[in-house]
Amino acid sequence: MKVQWPYQKGPARMRVSKLDGDTIQEQLRGLSEWSIQDGALTKTFAFADFVQAMQFVNRLADAAEAAQHHPDIDIRYSKVTIALTTHDSGGITKNDFALAHKAEAIAGGS
């Protein structure tokens, strides 16, 4: 009998390799105001009010679910802090940068 973890949907995904420090620094140059904090790719987005902040979070949640890559999200009224890391890989991967770029695109449309 094959046991499947509850969070897996369909075939198991391949693990992505974590990026080295030089590659992370290179990738950071393509993102405005993102930084590495506690081993995660992090940024705080500021919105006009709570409703706009929540609209951003909801759109980001849809994108994260579609990618099956979920950020840590901290909501403080009109400020939303996103922290991205790939736990299965033990660090920051290309998937984290892809979702960071998606968050930027979503925030730009808020």
Secondary structure per residue as TSV (DSSP state, phi and psi in degrees):
chain	resnum	aa	ss	phi	psi
A	1	M	-	360.0	129.3
A	2	K	-	-90.2	129.0
A	3	V	-	-99.2	130.2
A	4	Q	-	-113.9	133.3
A	5	W	-	-61.6	146.6
A	6	P	T	-60.5	-29.2
A	7	Y	T	-84.7	-7.3
A	8	Q	-	-84.6	134.6
A	9	K	-	-118.3	117.4
A	10	G	S	77.4	-157.8
A	11	P	S	-62.8	148.1
A	12	A	-	-62.1	140.4
A	13	R	-	-85.2	150.7
A	14	M	-	-78.4	142.3
A	15	R	-	-72.3	137.4
A	16	V	-	-93.6	146.6
A	17	S	-	-77.2	140.9
A	18	K	-	-72.4	151.8
A	19	L	-	-86.2	149.8
A	20	D	-	-80.7	166.5
A	21	G	H	-57.5	-40.5
A	22	D	H	-65.1	-41.9
A	23	T	H	-66.7	-39.1
A	24	I	H	-61.6	-45.8
A	25	Q	H	-63.2	-38.5
A	26	E	H	-63.7	-45.2
A	27	Q	H	-66.8	-33.5
A	28	L	H	-61.8	-30.7
A	29	R	T	-61.2	-22.4
A	30	G	T	-88.8	3.0
A	31	L	S	-127.6	129.9
A	32	S	T	-83.9	127.2
A	33	E	T	68.3	16.8
A	34	W	-	-90.6	150.6
A	35	S	E	-147.3	172.8
A	36	I	E	-102.5	120.9
A	37	Q	E	-133.4	126.0
A	38	D	T	51.4	40.1
A	39	G	T	77.1	12.1
A	40	A	E	-126.4	149.9
A	41	L	E	-78.4	119.7
A	42	T	E	-134.2	144.3
A	43	K	E	-154.0	146.1
A	44	T	E	-107.2	123.9
A	45	F	E	-98.9	138.7
A	46	A	E	-113.7	134.5
A	47	F	-	-123.6	170.1
A	48	A	S	-67.7	-32.4
A	49	D	S	-160.1	179.5
A	50	F	H	-62.3	-40.7
A	51	V	H	-61.6	-45.4
A	52	Q	H	-64.9	-37.9
A	53	A	H	-60.9	-44.3
A	54	M	H	-69.6	-34.2
A	55	Q	H	-62.3	-42.3
A	56	F	H	-61.0	-47.6
A	57	V	H	-61.0	-42.5
A	58	N	H	-64.4	-41.7
A	59	R	H	-67.1	-39.6
A	60	L	H	-65.6	-38.4
A	61	A	H	-61.1	-40.8
A	62	D	H	-62.3	-44.7
A	63	A	H	-65.8	-40.7
A	64	A	H	-65.8	-41.5
A	65	E	H	-65.8	-41.3
A	66	A	H	-61.5	-36.2
A	67	A	H	-86.4	-9.0
A	68	Q	T	52.8	44.2
A	69	H	-	-141.9	108.3
A	70	H	-	-110.1	125.1
A	71	P	-	-82.8	162.4
A	72	D	E	-84.9	132.7
A	73	I	E	-127.1	127.6
A	74	D	E	-118.8	120.3
A	75	I	E	-108.7	124.2
A	76	R	E	-129.6	89.6
A	77	Y	T	52.9	-97.1
A	78	S	T	-103.2	6.5
A	79	K	E	-115.6	134.1
A	80	V	E	-125.3	121.0
A	81	T	E	-103.7	127.9
A	82	I	E	-108.8	133.7
A	83	A	E	-127.1	124.7
A	84	L	E	-119.3	129.9
A	85	T	-	-156.9	153.4
A	86	T	B	-103.3	97.4
A	87	H	G	-58.2	-40.8
A	88	D	G	-61.9	-26.8
A	89	S	G	-98.9	-7.3
A	90	G	T	76.0	25.7
A	91	G	B	169.3	-160.5
A	92	I	-	-86.4	133.6
A	93	T	-	-126.0	178.6
A	94	K	H	-61.0	-29.2
A	95	N	H	-63.8	-35.1
A	96	D	H	-66.9	-42.5
A	97	F	H	-67.6	-36.1
A	98	A	H	-62.4	-43.0
A	99	L	H	-71.7	-31.2
A	100	A	H	-62.4	-44.4
A	101	H	H	-64.2	-37.0
A	102	K	H	-65.3	-40.8
A	103	A	H	-61.3	-40.9
A	104	E	H	-60.4	-44.4
A	105	A	H	-64.3	-41.9
A	106	I	H	-64.8	-45.0
A	107	A	H	-63.2	-35.0
A	108	G	H	-65.4	-24.8
A	109	G	T	-95.5	1.1
A	110	S	-	-73.8	360.0
